[in-house]
Amino acid sequence: MDIPSKVKALVESYKTNNPFQIADTLGVLVLITPLGNLKGCYKYLKRRKFIFINSNLDYNEQKVVCAHELGHAIMHPKVNCSFMQSYTLLCTEKIEIEANKFCSNLLLTDDILKDYEGYSCEQISQATFIPVEIVRLRQAQQKMI
């Protein structure tokens, strides 16, 4: 699966990289609610797609969780997945890695990376409010191209 191309097509089609707006346009219902230790999860129930996001997270964290879960909704639509305590970058499960790659490509477009060319991953993370692990993943993908 060519995740960067898929994300680029979505961003161009919907004229945004905001995961909340894309989910809304695609008919994926996003519910922000207390989830205990869960940051978020994606569920496919009765032929409907749902993203649940922990209301205890700040907006920037919710946006990252939404982008990750949107990756599941688009790439693994009939698989129910949970985005647990961490951002699962150390998880070897293929679908979690794919959702993280989707998230990193959605939130860190080529234009954004161009704006921060020469900056460290930590600096980009601080400037964009995107976890450094997601920034590192995106930069690693960019180097592979």
QUIHUSUL-V350087 format. One record per helix or strand of 2 or more residues. SS is the DSSP state (helix for helix, strand for strand). FROM is the first residue (numbers start at 0). LEN is the number of residues. If there is no record, write none. Layout:
SS_FROM_LEN, SS_FROM_LEN
This chain:
helix_2_12, helix_18_8, strand_28_5, strand_39_6, strand_47_7, helix_58_17, strand_80_3, helix_93_14, helix_109_6, helix_120_8, helix_131_13
